[in-house]
């Protein structure tokens, strides 16, 4: 028993990797896709956004790859614009009858934090899959690493899953819903702390919540998974 709690205590130090950011995040943050492909809604050439996105993973598309991918990218940006039209609105008219554009990066943020989040995530995940399909094996490896790194930056349950998978100690079908429930409850309590403190919660209360959540998570992990978690924290330091 003493050994278990020694391990659990050490795991508490890994909380910055696994917990959500101090501020409550939108439903898109830390999601399965990890990062958004598009940064603007009103893109004239959406392929430029895709190439800039892939450049973060040091991936350059060949002309053949770009030609193959272009129809999917253009379809995705149209879908994004449709989501923006429905949830943000494109048509508030100005004084001379001129329509505002579909929006910019701030419009993307509004979608990610609002009712359109799930539609945005589905569109983004689908485009991610289509991008991956045109990549060569070495590019796919780099793309996967980039996606996993982005997911880990987002924190939460998705980050924990990636850490376990990379260590060869994946969460079981029985563990996943239990641990995901703990993170969901943590997010609700965290949001409550922010509401009650008008956006400036007591750091001590946040720390106590983090410790309590991690202690519950640790109880559900196997010895191999705890070791993997500690190893991932060591690499970060």
Biotite code that builds the C-alpha atoms (Angstrom):
import biotite.structure as struc

atoms = struc.array([
    struc.Atom([0.000, 0.000, 0.000], chain_id="A", res_id=1, res_name="UNK", atom_name="CA", element="C"),
    struc.Atom([2.815, 2.387, 0.855], chain_id="A", res_id=2, res_name="UNK", atom_name="CA", element="C"),
    struc.Atom([4.459, 1.689, -2.513], chain_id="A", res_id=3, res_name="UNK", atom_name="CA", element="C"),
    struc.Atom([1.225, 2.471, -4.324], chain_id="A", res_id=4, res_name="UNK", atom_name="CA", element="C"),
    struc.Atom([0.818, 5.823, -2.643], chain_id="A", res_id=5, res_name="UNK", atom_name="CA", element="C"),
    struc.Atom([4.454, 6.670, -3.278], chain_id="A", res_id=6, res_name="UNK", atom_name="CA", element="C"),
    struc.Atom([3.796, 6.145, -6.978], chain_id="A", res_id=7, res_name="UNK", atom_name="CA", element="C"),
    struc.Atom([0.546, 8.095, -6.798], chain_id="A", res_id=8, res_name="UNK", atom_name="CA", element="C"),
    struc.Atom([2.330, 10.996, -5.116], chain_id="A", res_id=9, res_name="UNK", atom_name="CA", element="C"),
    struc.Atom([4.920, 11.063, -7.871], chain_id="A", res_id=10, res_name="UNK", atom_name="CA", element="C"),
    struc.Atom([2.173, 11.002, -10.469], chain_id="A", res_id=11, res_name="UNK", atom_name="CA", element="C"),
    struc.Atom([0.794, 14.230, -9.071], chain_id="A", res_id=12, res_name="UNK", atom_name="CA", element="C"),
    struc.Atom([3.844, 15.955, -10.495], chain_id="A", res_id=13, res_name="UNK", atom_name="CA", element="C"),
    struc.Atom([2.692, 14.920, -13.967], chain_id="A", res_id=14, res_name="UNK", atom_name="CA", element="C"),
    struc.Atom([-0.570, 16.831, -13.678], chain_id="A", res_id=15, res_name="UNK", atom_name="CA", element="C"),
    struc.Atom([0.525, 19.784, -15.879], chain_id="A", res_id=16, res_name="UNK", atom_name="CA", element="C"),
    struc.Atom([0.802, 17.320, -18.770], chain_id="A", res_id=17, res_name="UNK", atom_name="CA", element="C"),
    struc.Atom([-2.561, 15.695, -18.194], chain_id="A", res_id=18, res_name="UNK", atom_name="CA", element="C"),
    struc.Atom([-4.793, 18.397, -16.770], chain_id="A", res_id=19, res_name="UNK", atom_name="CA", element="C"),
    struc.Atom([-6.649, 20.976, -18.801], chain_id="A", res_id=20, res_name="UNK", atom_name="CA", element="C"),
    struc.Atom([-5.203, 24.479, -18.887], chain_id="A", res_id=21, res_name="UNK", atom_name="CA", element="C"),
    struc.Atom([-6.098, 26.682, -15.941], chain_id="A", res_id=22, res_name="UNK", atom_name="CA", element="C"),
    struc.Atom([-8.708, 28.444, -18.035], chain_id="A", res_id=23, res_name="UNK", atom_name="CA", element="C"),
    struc.Atom([-11.641, 26.307, -19.174], chain_id="A", res_id=24, res_name="UNK", atom_name="CA", element="C"),
    struc.Atom([-11.101, 25.226, -22.755], chain_id="A", res_id=25, res_name="UNK", atom_name="CA", element="C"),
    struc.Atom([-13.602, 24.872, -25.561], chain_id="A", res_id=26, res_name="UNK", atom_name="CA", element="C"),
    struc.Atom([-14.778, 21.458, -26.694], chain_id="A", res_id=27, res_name="UNK", atom_name="CA", element="C"),
    struc.Atom([-12.414, 21.541, -29.657], chain_id="A", res_id=28, res_name="UNK", atom_name="CA", element="C"),
    struc.Atom([-9.284, 21.933, -27.547], chain_id="A", res_id=29, res_name="UNK", atom_name="CA", element="C"),
    struc.Atom([-7.428, 18.753, -26.941], chain_id="A", res_id=30, res_name="UNK", atom_name="CA", element="C"),
    struc.Atom([-9.682, 16.864, -29.197], chain_id="A", res_id=31, res_name="UNK", atom_name="CA", element="C"),
    struc.Atom([-8.958, 13.836, -31.288], chain_id="A", res_id=32, res_name="UNK", atom_name="CA", element="C"),
    struc.Atom([-7.687, 15.900, -34.190], chain_id="A", res_id=33, res_name="UNK", atom_name="CA", element="C"),
    struc.Atom([-5.370, 17.917, -31.999], chain_id="A", res_id=34, res_name="UNK", atom_name="CA", element="C"),
    struc.Atom([-4.921, 20.951, -34.195], chain_id="A", res_id=35, res_name="UNK", atom_name="CA", element="C"),
    struc.Atom([-7.030, 22.892, -36.673], chain_id="A", res_id=36, res_name="UNK", atom_name="CA", element="C"),
    struc.Atom([-5.979, 22.833, -40.325], chain_id="A", res_id=37, res_name="UNK", atom_name="CA", element="C"),
    struc.Atom([-7.626, 26.140, -41.214], chain_id="A", res_id=38, res_name="UNK", atom_name="CA", element="C"),
    struc.Atom([-6.854, 29.371, -39.402], chain_id="A", res_id=39, res_name="UNK", atom_name="CA", element="C"),
    struc.Atom([-9.163, 31.560, -41.502], chain_id="A", res_id=40, res_name="UNK", atom_name="CA", element="C"),
    struc.Atom([-12.686, 31.159, -42.828], chain_id="A", res_id=41, res_name="UNK", atom_name="CA", element="C"),
    struc.Atom([-12.409, 33.703, -45.666], chain_id="A", res_id=42, res_name="UNK", atom_name="CA", element="C"),
    struc.Atom([-9.493, 32.018, -47.439], chain_id="A", res_id=43, res_name="UNK", atom_name="CA", element="C"),
    struc.Atom([-8.942, 32.788, -51.123], chain_id="A", res_id=44, res_name="UNK", atom_name="CA", element="C"),
    struc.Atom([-6.493, 29.904, -51.499], chain_id="A", res_id=45, res_name="UNK", atom_name="CA", element="C"),
    struc.Atom([-7.181, 27.271, -48.829], chain_id="A", res_id=46, res_name="UNK", atom_name="CA", element="C"),
    struc.Atom([-4.265, 25.116, -50.046], chain_id="A", res_id=47, res_name="UNK", atom_name="CA", element="C"),
    struc.Atom([-1.899, 27.769, -48.709], chain_id="A", res_id=48, res_name="UNK", atom_name="CA", element="C"),
    struc.Atom([-3.367, 27.234, -45.245], chain_id="A", res_id=49, res_name="UNK", atom_name="CA", element="C"),
    struc.Atom([-2.932, 23.475, -45.576], chain_id="A", res_id=50, res_name="UNK", atom_name="CA", element="C"),
    struc.Atom([0.695, 23.835, -46.689], chain_id="A", res_id=51, res_name="UNK", atom_name="CA", element="C"),
    struc.Atom([1.395, 26.210, -43.797], chain_id="A", res_id=52, res_name="UNK", atom_name="CA", element="C"),
    struc.Atom([-0.212, 23.724, -41.422], chain_id="A", res_id=53, res_name="UNK", atom_name="CA", element="C"),
    struc.Atom([1.909, 20.830, -42.738], chain_id="A", res_id=54, res_name="UNK", atom_name="CA", element="C"),
    struc.Atom([5.040, 22.977, -42.589], chain_id="A", res_id=55, res_name="UNK", atom_name="CA", element="C"),
    struc.Atom([4.712, 22.846, -38.792], chain_id="A", res_id=56, res_name="UNK", atom_name="CA", element="C"),
    struc.Atom([5.412, 19.119, -39.123], chain_id="A", res_id=57, res_name="UNK", atom_name="CA", element="C"),
    struc.Atom([8.235, 19.800, -41.639], chain_id="A", res_id=58, res_name="UNK", atom_name="CA", element="C"),
    struc.Atom([6.137, 18.293, -44.445], chain_id="A", res_id=59, res_name="UNK", atom_name="CA", element="C"),
    struc.Atom([6.179, 19.701, -47.974], chain_id="A", res_id=60, res_name="UNK", atom_name="CA", element="C"),
    struc.Atom([3.652, 18.435, -50.483], chain_id="A", res_id=61, res_name="UNK", atom_name="CA", element="C"),
    struc.Atom([4.730, 17.478, -53.988], chain_id="A", res_id=62, res_name="UNK", atom_name="CA", element="C"),
    struc.Atom([2.819, 18.930, -56.919], chain_id="A", res_id=63, res_name="UNK", atom_name="CA", element="C"),
    struc.Atom([1.093, 15.564, -57.426], chain_id="A", res_id=64, res_name="UNK", atom_name="CA", element="C"),
    struc.Atom([0.073, 15.371, -53.767], chain_id="A", res_id=65, res_name="UNK", atom_name="CA", element="C"),
    struc.Atom([-1.232, 18.926, -53.854], chain_id="A", res_id=66, res_name="UNK", atom_name="CA", element="C"),
    struc.Atom([-3.248, 18.236, -56.993], chain_id="A", res_id=67, res_name="UNK", atom_name="CA", element="C"),
    struc.Atom([-4.754, 15.088, -55.462], chain_id="A", res_id=68, res_name="UNK", atom_name="CA", element="C"),
    struc.Atom([-5.627, 16.823, -52.201], chain_id="A", res_id=69, res_name="UNK", atom_name="CA", element="C"),
    struc.Atom([-6.955, 20.104, -53.606], chain_id="A", res_id=70, res_name="UNK", atom_name="CA", element="C"),
    struc.Atom([-10.597, 18.977, -54.206], chain_id="A", res_id=71, res_name="UNK", atom_name="CA", element="C"),
    struc.Atom([-10.891, 17.744, -50.608], chain_id="A", res_id=72, res_name="UNK", atom_name="CA", element="C"),
    struc.Atom([-9.378, 20.982, -49.274], chain_id="A", res_id=73, res_name="UNK", atom_name="CA", element="C"),
    struc.Atom([-11.710, 23.161, -51.341], chain_id="A", res_id=74, res_name="UNK", atom_name="CA", element="C"),
    struc.Atom([-14.701, 21.096, -50.231], chain_id="A", res_id=75, res_name="UNK", atom_name="CA", element="C"),
    struc.Atom([-13.604, 21.430, -46.593], chain_id="A", res_id=76, res_name="UNK", atom_name="CA", element="C"),
    struc.Atom([-13.243, 25.221, -46.759], chain_id="A", res_id=77, res_name="UNK", atom_name="CA", element="C"),
    struc.Atom([-16.724, 25.479, -48.291], chain_id="A", res_id=78, res_name="UNK", atom_name="CA", element="C"),
    struc.Atom([-18.052, 23.354, -45.447], chain_id="A", res_id=79, res_name="UNK", atom_name="CA", element="C"),
    struc.Atom([-16.269, 25.590, -42.948], chain_id="A", res_id=80, res_name="UNK", atom_name="CA", element="C"),
    struc.Atom([-17.735, 28.685, -44.579], chain_id="A", res_id=81, res_name="UNK", atom_name="CA", element="C"),
    struc.Atom([-21.198, 27.137, -44.384], chain_id="A", res_id=82, res_name="UNK", atom_name="CA", element="C"),
    struc.Atom([-20.722, 26.417, -40.678], chain_id="A", res_id=83, res_name="UNK", atom_name="CA", element="C"),
    struc.Atom([-19.562, 30.001, -40.172], chain_id="A", res_id=84, res_name="UNK", atom_name="CA", element="C"),
    struc.Atom([-22.568, 31.360, -42.075], chain_id="A", res_id=85, res_name="UNK", atom_name="CA", element="C"),
    struc.Atom([-24.985, 29.382, -39.922], chain_id="A", res_id=86, res_name="UNK", atom_name="CA", element="C"),
    struc.Atom([-23.411, 29.902, -36.510], chain_id="A", res_id=87, res_name="UNK", atom_name="CA", element="C"),
    struc.Atom([-21.544, 33.212, -36.734], chain_id="A", res_id=88, res_name="UNK", atom_name="CA", element="C"),
    struc.Atom([-23.383, 34.926, -39.563], chain_id="A", res_id=89, res_name="UNK", atom_name="CA", element="C"),
    struc.Atom([-21.966, 36.465, -42.702], chain_id="A", res_id=90, res_name="UNK", atom_name="CA", element="C"),
    struc.Atom([-24.569, 39.009, -43.486], chain_id="A", res_id=91, res_name="UNK", atom_name="CA", element="C"),
    struc.Atom([-24.783, 41.903, -41.060], chain_id="A", res_id=92, res_name="UNK", atom_name="CA", element="C"),
    struc.Atom([-25.089, 44.743, -43.527], chain_id="A", res_id=93, res_name="UNK", atom_name="CA", element="C"),
    struc.Atom([-23.102, 47.920, -43.158], chain_id="A", res_id=94, res_name="UNK", atom_name="CA", element="C"),
    struc.Atom([-24.280, 51.403, -44.003], chain_id="A", res_id=95, res_name="UNK", atom_name="CA", element="C"),
    struc.Atom([-24.020, 51.114, -47.830], chain_id="A", res_id=96, res_name="UNK", atom_name="CA", element="C"),
    struc.Atom([-25.524, 47.666, -48.090], chain_id="A", res_id=97, res_name="UNK", atom_name="CA", element="C"),
    struc.Atom([-22.093, 46.056, -48.151], chain_id="A", res_id=98, res_name="UNK", atom_name="CA", element="C"),
    struc.Atom([-21.906, 42.622, -46.541], chain_id="A", res_id=99, res_name="UNK", atom_name="CA", element="C"),
    struc.Atom([-19.231, 41.715, -44.092], chain_id="A", res_id=100, res_name="UNK", atom_name="CA", element="C"),
    struc.Atom([-16.952, 38.886, -45.056], chain_id="A", res_id=101, res_name="UNK", atom_name="CA", element="C"),
    struc.Atom([-17.177, 35.417, -43.637], chain_id="A", res_id=102, res_name="UNK", atom_name="CA", element="C"),
    struc.Atom([-14.672, 36.221, -40.923], chain_id="A", res_id=103, res_name="UNK", atom_name="CA", element="C"),
    struc.Atom([-11.056, 35.624, -40.006], chain_id="A", res_id=104, res_name="UNK", atom_name="CA", element="C"),
    struc.Atom([-9.138, 33.780, -37.325], chain_id="A", res_id=105, res_name="UNK", atom_name="CA", element="C"),
    struc.Atom([-11.406, 35.266, -34.661], chain_id="A", res_id=106, res_name="UNK", atom_name="CA", element="C"),
    struc.Atom([-14.322, 33.620, -36.480], chain_id="A", res_id=107, res_name="UNK", atom_name="CA", element="C"),
    struc.Atom([-12.582, 30.248, -36.177], chain_id="A", res_id=108, res_name="UNK", atom_name="CA", element="C"),
    struc.Atom([-12.210, 30.817, -32.435], chain_id="A", res_id=109, res_name="UNK", atom_name="CA", element="C"),
    struc.Atom([-15.899, 31.662, -32.148], chain_id="A", res_id=110, res_name="UNK", atom_name="CA", element="C"),
    struc.Atom([-16.797, 28.421, -33.907], chain_id="A", res_id=111, res_name="UNK", atom_name="CA", element="C"),
    struc.Atom([-14.449, 26.346, -31.760], chain_id="A", res_id=112, res_name="UNK", atom_name="CA", element="C"),
    struc.Atom([-15.964, 27.669, -28.543], chain_id="A", res_id=113, res_name="UNK", atom_name="CA", element="C"),
    struc.Atom([-19.598, 27.706, -29.598], chain_id="A", res_id=114, res_name="UNK", atom_name="CA", element="C"),
    struc.Atom([-22.415, 25.455, -30.699], chain_id="A", res_id=115, res_name="UNK", atom_name="CA", element="C"),
    struc.Atom([-20.598, 24.690, -33.958], chain_id="A", res_id=116, res_name="UNK", atom_name="CA", element="C"),
    struc.Atom([-17.674, 23.012, -32.192], chain_id="A", res_id=117, res_name="UNK", atom_name="CA", element="C"),
    struc.Atom([-18.692, 19.444, -32.984], chain_id="A", res_id=118, res_name="UNK", atom_name="CA", element="C"),
    struc.Atom([-19.330, 20.223, -36.656], chain_id="A", res_id=119, res_name="UNK", atom_name="CA", element="C"),
    struc.Atom([-15.987, 21.989, -36.858], chain_id="A", res_id=120, res_name="UNK", atom_name="CA", element="C"),
    struc.Atom([-14.263, 19.029, -35.251], chain_id="A", res_id=121, res_name="UNK", atom_name="CA", element="C"),
    struc.Atom([-15.862, 16.545, -37.653], chain_id="A", res_id=122, res_name="UNK", atom_name="CA", element="C"),
    struc.Atom([-14.840, 18.649, -40.645], chain_id="A", res_id=123, res_name="UNK", atom_name="CA", element="C"),
    struc.Atom([-11.309, 19.038, -39.327], chain_id="A", res_id=124, res_name="UNK", atom_name="CA", element="C"),
    struc.Atom([-10.893, 15.346, -38.475], chain_id="A", res_id=125, res_name="UNK", atom_name="CA", element="C"),
    struc.Atom([-12.189, 14.320, -41.896], chain_id="A", res_id=126, res_name="UNK", atom_name="CA", element="C"),
    struc.Atom([-9.731, 16.636, -43.636], chain_id="A", res_id=127, res_name="UNK", atom_name="CA", element="C"),
    struc.Atom([-6.908, 15.332, -41.430], chain_id="A", res_id=128, res_name="UNK", atom_name="CA", element="C"),
    struc.Atom([-7.700, 11.796, -42.630], chain_id="A", res_id=129, res_name="UNK", atom_name="CA", element="C"),
    struc.Atom([-7.694, 12.875, -46.263], chain_id="A", res_id=130, res_name="UNK", atom_name="CA", element="C"),
    struc.Atom([-4.394, 14.697, -45.826], chain_id="A", res_id=131, res_name="UNK", atom_name="CA", element="C"),
    struc.Atom([-2.862, 11.625, -44.229], chain_id="A", res_id=132, res_name="UNK", atom_name="CA", element="C"),
    struc.Atom([-4.085, 9.448, -47.126], chain_id="A", res_id=133, res_name="UNK", atom_name="CA", element="C"),
    struc.Atom([-1.992, 11.358, -49.687], chain_id="A", res_id=134, res_name="UNK", atom_name="CA", element="C"),
    struc.Atom([1.194, 11.400, -47.605], chain_id="A", res_id=135, res_name="UNK", atom_name="CA", element="C"),
    struc.Atom([4.111, 9.038, -48.113], chain_id="A", res_id=136, res_name="UNK", atom_name="CA", element="C"),
    struc.Atom([5.011, 6.668, -45.231], chain_id="A", res_id=137, res_name="UNK", atom_name="CA", element="C"),
    struc.Atom([7.778, 8.897, -43.859], chain_id="A", res_id=138, res_name="UNK", atom_name="CA", element="C"),
    struc.Atom([5.471, 11.920, -44.079], chain_id="A", res_id=139, res_name="UNK", atom_name="CA", element="C"),
    struc.Atom([2.721, 9.980, -42.314], chain_id="A", res_id=140, res_name="UNK", atom_name="CA", element="C"),
    struc.Atom([5.119, 9.223, -39.469], chain_id="A", res_id=141, res_name="UNK", atom_name="CA", element="C"),
    struc.Atom([6.027, 12.904, -39.125], chain_id="A", res_id=142, res_name="UNK", atom_name="CA", element="C"),
    struc.Atom([2.357, 13.889, -39.360], chain_id="A", res_id=143, res_name="UNK", atom_name="CA", element="C"),
    struc.Atom([1.354, 11.406, -36.648], chain_id="A", res_id=144, res_name="UNK", atom_name="CA", element="C"),
    struc.Atom([4.069, 12.710, -34.322], chain_id="A", res_id=145, res_name="UNK", atom_name="CA", element="C"),
    struc.Atom([2.936, 16.289, -34.949], chain_id="A", res_id=146, res_name="UNK", atom_name="CA", element="C"),
    struc.Atom([-0.686, 15.378, -34.225], chain_id="A", res_id=147, res_name="UNK", atom_name="CA", element="C"),
    struc.Atom([0.246, 13.564, -31.018], chain_id="A", res_id=148, res_name="UNK", atom_name="CA", element="C"),
    struc.Atom([2.407, 16.466, -29.855], chain_id="A", res_id=149, res_name="UNK", atom_name="CA", element="C"),
    struc.Atom([-0.493, 18.863, -30.425], chain_id="A", res_id=150, res_name="UNK", atom_name="CA", element="C"),
    struc.Atom([-2.875, 16.596, -28.525], chain_id="A", res_id=151, res_name="UNK", atom_name="CA", element="C"),
    struc.Atom([-0.460, 16.407, -25.596], chain_id="A", res_id=152, res_name="UNK", atom_name="CA", element="C"),
    struc.Atom([-0.207, 20.201, -25.543], chain_id="A", res_id=153, res_name="UNK", atom_name="CA", element="C"),
    struc.Atom([-3.986, 20.338, -25.230], chain_id="A", res_id=154, res_name="UNK", atom_name="CA", element="C"),
    struc.Atom([-3.890, 18.132, -22.152], chain_id="A", res_id=155, res_name="UNK", atom_name="CA", element="C"),
    struc.Atom([-6.717, 16.196, -20.578], chain_id="A", res_id=156, res_name="UNK", atom_name="CA", element="C"),
    struc.Atom([-7.949, 12.707, -21.360], chain_id="A", res_id=157, res_name="UNK", atom_name="CA", element="C"),
    struc.Atom([-6.809, 12.827, -25.002], chain_id="A", res_id=158, res_name="UNK", atom_name="CA", element="C"),
    struc.Atom([-3.248, 13.581, -23.874], chain_id="A", res_id=159, res_name="UNK", atom_name="CA", element="C"),
    struc.Atom([-3.305, 10.696, -21.406], chain_id="A", res_id=160, res_name="UNK", atom_name="CA", element="C"),
    struc.Atom([-4.405, 8.299, -24.160], chain_id="A", res_id=161, res_name="UNK", atom_name="CA", element="C"),
    struc.Atom([-1.555, 9.390, -26.431], chain_id="A", res_id=162, res_name="UNK", atom_name="CA", element="C"),
    struc.Atom([1.020, 9.036, -23.650], chain_id="A", res_id=163, res_name="UNK", atom_name="CA", element="C"),
    struc.Atom([-0.174, 5.519, -22.889], chain_id="A", res_id=164, res_name="UNK", atom_name="CA", element="C"),
    struc.Atom([-0.273, 4.493, -26.568], chain_id="A", res_id=165, res_name="UNK", atom_name="CA", element="C"),
    struc.Atom([3.210, 5.825, -27.256], chain_id="A", res_id=166, res_name="UNK", atom_name="CA", element="C"),
    struc.Atom([4.520, 3.886, -24.256], chain_id="A", res_id=167, res_name="UNK", atom_name="CA", element="C"),
    struc.Atom([2.919, 0.640, -25.421], chain_id="A", res_id=168, res_name="UNK", atom_name="CA", element="C"),
    struc.Atom([0.589, 0.573, -22.418], chain_id="A", res_id=169, res_name="UNK", atom_name="CA", element="C"),
    struc.Atom([-2.735, 1.752, -23.906], chain_id="A", res_id=170, res_name="UNK", atom_name="CA", element="C"),
    struc.Atom([-5.829, 2.277, -21.827], chain_id="A", res_id=171, res_name="UNK", atom_name="CA", element="C"),
    struc.Atom([-8.205, -0.664, -21.910], chain_id="A", res_id=172, res_name="UNK", atom_name="CA", element="C"),
    struc.Atom([-11.831, -0.519, -23.035], chain_id="A", res_id=173, res_name="UNK", atom_name="CA", element="C"),
    struc.Atom([-12.798, -0.749, -19.374], chain_id="A", res_id=174, res_name="UNK", atom_name="CA", element="C"),
    struc.Atom([-10.460, 2.034, -18.255], chain_id="A", res_id=175, res_name="UNK", atom_name="CA", element="C"),
    struc.Atom([-11.345, 4.578, -20.930], chain_id="A", res_id=176, res_name="UNK", atom_name="CA", element="C"),
    struc.Atom([-14.904, 5.503, -19.892], chain_id="A", res_id=177, res_name="UNK", atom_name="CA", element="C"),
    struc.Atom([-13.953, 5.551, -16.209], chain_id="A", res_id=178, res_name="UNK", atom_name="CA", element="C"),
    struc.Atom([-10.973, 7.851, -16.700], chain_id="A", res_id=179, res_name="UNK", atom_name="CA", element="C"),
    struc.Atom([-12.752, 10.029, -19.240], chain_id="A", res_id=180, res_name="UNK", atom_name="CA", element="C"),
    struc.Atom([-15.508, 10.507, -16.679], chain_id="A", res_id=181, res_name="UNK", atom_name="CA", element="C"),
    struc.Atom([-12.953, 11.756, -14.163], chain_id="A", res_id=182, res_name="UNK", atom_name="CA", element="C"),
    struc.Atom([-11.650, 14.355, -16.604], chain_id="A", res_id=183, res_name="UNK", atom_name="CA", element="C"),
    struc.Atom([-15.187, 15.415, -17.509], chain_id="A", res_id=184, res_name="UNK", atom_name="CA", element="C"),
    struc.Atom([-15.990, 15.951, -13.852], chain_id="A", res_id=185, res_name="UNK", atom_name="CA", element="C"),
    struc.Atom([-12.706, 17.817, -13.378], chain_id="A", res_id=186, res_name="UNK", atom_name="CA", element="C"),
    struc.Atom([-13.618, 20.163, -16.255], chain_id="A", res_id=187, res_name="UNK", atom_name="CA", element="C"),
    struc.Atom([-17.042, 20.876, -14.746], chain_id="A", res_id=188, res_name="UNK", atom_name="CA", element="C"),
    struc.Atom([-15.580, 21.637, -11.332], chain_id="A", res_id=189, res_name="UNK", atom_name="CA", element="C"),
    struc.Atom([-12.859, 23.785, -12.885], chain_id="A", res_id=190, res_name="UNK", atom_name="CA", element="C"),
    struc.Atom([-15.428, 25.783, -14.852], chain_id="A", res_id=191, res_name="UNK", atom_name="CA", element="C"),
    struc.Atom([-17.438, 26.250, -11.652], chain_id="A", res_id=192, res_name="UNK", atom_name="CA", element="C"),
    struc.Atom([-14.378, 27.642, -9.866], chain_id="A", res_id=193, res_name="UNK", atom_name="CA", element="C"),
    struc.Atom([-13.869, 30.134, -12.686], chain_id="A", res_id=194, res_name="UNK", atom_name="CA", element="C"),
    struc.Atom([-17.532, 31.197, -12.637], chain_id="A", res_id=195, res_name="UNK", atom_name="CA", element="C"),
    struc.Atom([-17.608, 31.659, -8.884], chain_id="A", res_id=196, res_name="UNK", atom_name="CA", element="C"),
    struc.Atom([-14.387, 33.682, -8.938], chain_id="A", res_id=197, res_name="UNK", atom_name="CA", element="C"),
    struc.Atom([-15.394, 35.665, -12.046], chain_id="A", res_id=198, res_name="UNK", atom_name="CA", element="C"),
    struc.Atom([-12.511, 34.248, -14.056], chain_id="A", res_id=199, res_name="UNK", atom_name="CA", element="C"),
    struc.Atom([-9.839, 34.513, -11.363], chain_id="A", res_id=200, res_name="UNK", atom_name="CA", element="C"),
    struc.Atom([-10.013, 31.384, -9.191], chain_id="A", res_id=201, res_name="UNK", atom_name="CA", element="C"),
    struc.Atom([-7.782, 30.700, -6.205], chain_id="A", res_id=202, res_name="UNK", atom_name="CA", element="C"),
    struc.Atom([-4.641, 28.893, -7.497], chain_id="A", res_id=203, res_name="UNK", atom_name="CA", element="C"),
    struc.Atom([-4.701, 26.763, -4.362], chain_id="A", res_id=204, res_name="UNK", atom_name="CA", element="C"),
    struc.Atom([-8.186, 25.486, -5.154], chain_id="A", res_id=205, res_name="UNK", atom_name="CA", element="C"),
    struc.Atom([-7.137, 24.664, -8.725], chain_id="A", res_id=206, res_name="UNK", atom_name="CA", element="C"),
    struc.Atom([-4.099, 22.801, -7.425], chain_id="A", res_id=207, res_name="UNK", atom_name="CA", element="C"),
    struc.Atom([-6.238, 20.829, -4.972], chain_id="A", res_id=208, res_name="UNK", atom_name="CA", element="C"),
    struc.Atom([-8.630, 19.887, -7.773], chain_id="A", res_id=209, res_name="UNK", atom_name="CA", element="C"),
    struc.Atom([-5.743, 18.742, -9.958], chain_id="A", res_id=210, res_name="UNK", atom_name="CA", element="C"),
    struc.Atom([-4.317, 16.590, -7.184], chain_id="A", res_id=211, res_name="UNK", atom_name="CA", element="C"),
    struc.Atom([-7.675, 15.036, -6.413], chain_id="A", res_id=212, res_name="UNK", atom_name="CA", element="C"),
    struc.Atom([-8.315, 14.206, -10.063], chain_id="A", res_id=213, res_name="UNK", atom_name="CA", element="C"),
    struc.Atom([-4.879, 12.716, -10.609], chain_id="A", res_id=214, res_name="UNK", atom_name="CA", element="C"),
    struc.Atom([-5.141, 10.603, -7.470], chain_id="A", res_id=215, res_name="UNK", atom_name="CA", element="C"),
    struc.Atom([-8.382, 9.125, -8.835], chain_id="A", res_id=216, res_name="UNK", atom_name="CA", element="C"),
    struc.Atom([-6.807, 8.535, -12.245], chain_id="A", res_id=217, res_name="UNK", atom_name="CA", element="C"),
    struc.Atom([-3.765, 6.870, -10.680], chain_id="A", res_id=218, res_name="UNK", atom_name="CA", element="C"),
    struc.Atom([-5.970, 4.341, -8.898], chain_id="A", res_id=219, res_name="UNK", atom_name="CA", element="C"),
    struc.Atom([-7.288, 3.155, -12.270], chain_id="A", res_id=220, res_name="UNK", atom_name="CA", element="C"),
    struc.Atom([-3.889, 2.727, -13.932], chain_id="A", res_id=221, res_name="UNK", atom_name="CA", element="C"),
    struc.Atom([-1.865, -0.464, -14.009], chain_id="A", res_id=222, res_name="UNK", atom_name="CA", element="C"),
    struc.Atom([1.720, -0.471, -12.666], chain_id="A", res_id=223, res_name="UNK", atom_name="CA", element="C"),
    struc.Atom([3.019, -0.407, -16.264], chain_id="A", res_id=224, res_name="UNK", atom_name="CA", element="C"),
    struc.Atom([0.841, 2.594, -17.090], chain_id="A", res_id=225, res_name="UNK", atom_name="CA", element="C"),
    struc.Atom([1.998, 4.484, -13.995], chain_id="A", res_id=226, res_name="UNK", atom_name="CA", element="C"),
    struc.Atom([5.573, 3.799, -15.015], chain_id="A", res_id=227, res_name="UNK", atom_name="CA", element="C"),
    struc.Atom([4.839, 5.095, -18.536], chain_id="A", res_id=228, res_name="UNK", atom_name="CA", element="C"),
    struc.Atom([3.258, 8.216, -17.100], chain_id="A", res_id=229, res_name="UNK", atom_name="CA", element="C"),
    struc.Atom([6.226, 8.917, -14.865], chain_id="A", res_id=230, res_name="UNK", atom_name="CA", element="C"),
    struc.Atom([8.564, 8.315, -17.813], chain_id="A", res_id=231, res_name="UNK", atom_name="CA", element="C"),
    struc.Atom([6.732, 10.850, -19.963], chain_id="A", res_id=232, res_name="UNK", atom_name="CA", element="C"),
    struc.Atom([7.026, 13.431, -17.206], chain_id="A", res_id=233, res_name="UNK", atom_name="CA", element="C"),
    struc.Atom([10.755, 12.770, -16.840], chain_id="A", res_id=234, res_name="UNK", atom_name="CA", element="C"),
    struc.Atom([11.280, 13.415, -20.556], chain_id="A", res_id=235, res_name="UNK", atom_name="CA", element="C"),
    struc.Atom([9.538, 16.773, -20.262], chain_id="A", res_id=236, res_name="UNK", atom_name="CA", element="C"),
    struc.Atom([11.760, 17.983, -17.451], chain_id="A", res_id=237, res_name="UNK", atom_name="CA", element="C"),
])
